[in-house]
C-alpha cells in the first residue's frame, strides 16, 4: 500500500466520523426541542410525575432516536435531558410568579 492509499483511507474515515458527530449533535437538538414539547403536553395529564417522565422518555426513545444511536442515547440519558428541561421550566415558572407578585406589591 502506498502513501496515497493510506491518506485516502484516513480521509474517508475522518469524513465518516465527522458526519456521525454532526448527525449526533443534530439529533440532540431535536431531542431537546421534542422533550420540551412532550413535557408540556404530559403536564396536563392526570397521572403521577414518574409516569409522565416515563411517557416522555419512551416516546423520545421510540420515535426520535435512530437505531444507530440507541447505544449512545439510551433511556437513562434521555431521562437526564428531560429532567433538566423540566427543572428549567419549573424554575422559570417560579421566577415568573415571584416577579408577578413583586409587581402587584408595587
C-alpha positions in Angstrom: 0.0 0.0 0.0 1.4 3.4 -0.9 1.1 6.7 0.9 -1.8 8.0 -1.3 -3.9 5.0 -0.5 -3.3 5.4 3.2 -4.2 9.1 3.0 -7.4 8.2 1.1 -8.4 5.7 3.8 -7.7 8.2 6.6 -9.6 11.0 4.9 -12.6 8.7 4.3 -12.6 7.6 7.9 -12.4 11.2 9.0 -15.3 12.2 6.8 -17.4 9.4 8.2 -16.6 10.3 11.8 -17.4 14.0 11.2 -20.7 13.0 9.6 -21.6 10.8 12.6 -20.8 13.5 15.1 -22.8 16.1 13.1 -25.8 13.8 13.0 -25.5 13.1 16.7 -25.4 16.8 17.6 -28.4 17.5 15.3 -30.3 14.6 16.9 -29.5 16.1 20.4 -31.0 19.4 19.4 -34.1 17.7 18.0 -34.4 15.6 21.2 -34.3 18.7 23.4 -37.0 20.5 21.4 -39.2 17.4 21.3 -38.7 16.8 25.0 -39.8 20.3 25.8 -43.0 19.9 23.8 -43.7 16.5 25.3 -43.2 17.7 28.9 -45.6 20.5 28.4 -48.1 18.0 26.8 -48.0 15.4 29.5 -48.1 18.1 32.3 -51.9 18.3 31.5 -52.4 14.6 32.1 -53.9 13.4 35.4 -51.1 10.9 36.2 -48.2 10.8 38.6 -44.9 12.5 37.8 -42.8 9.4 37.4 -45.3 8.0 34.9 -45.3 11.3 33.0 -41.5 11.1 32.8 -41.6 7.5 31.5 -44.1 8.6 28.8 -41.8 11.4 27.7 -38.7 9.2 27.7 -40.4 6.2 25.9 -41.7 8.4 23.2 -38.4 10.2 22.7 -36.6 6.8 22.5 -39.0 5.1 20.2 -39.7 8.0 17.8 -36.7 10.3 17.7 -33.6 8.2 18.4 -32.3 6.4 15.4 -31.4 2.7 15.9 -27.8 3.5 15.2 -27.6 6.0 18.2 -29.6 4.0 20.7 -26.4 2.7 22.4 -25.3 6.3 22.9 -28.6 7.9 23.6 -30.2 5.4 25.9 -33.2 5.9 28.1 -31.2 7.0 31.1 -29.6 9.8 29.1 -33.0 10.8 27.7 -34.4 10.9 31.3 -31.5 13.2 32.4 -32.2 15.5 29.4 -35.9 15.6 30.2 -35.4 16.1 33.9 -33.1 19.1 33.2 -35.6 20.6 30.9 -38.4 20.1 33.4 -36.2 21.7 36.2 -35.6 24.7 33.9 -39.3 25.1 33.1 -40.2 24.8 36.8 -37.5 27.4 37.8 -38.8 29.8 35.1 -42.4 29.4 36.4 -41.3 30.1 40.0 -39.3 33.1 39.0 -42.1 34.4 36.8 -44.6 34.0 39.7 -42.2 35.9 42.1 -41.9 38.7 39.5 -45.7 38.9 39.2 -46.2 39.1 43.0 -43.5 41.7 43.2 -45.1 43.9 40.5 -48.5 43.6 42.2 -47.0 44.8 45.5 -45.7 48.0 43.8 
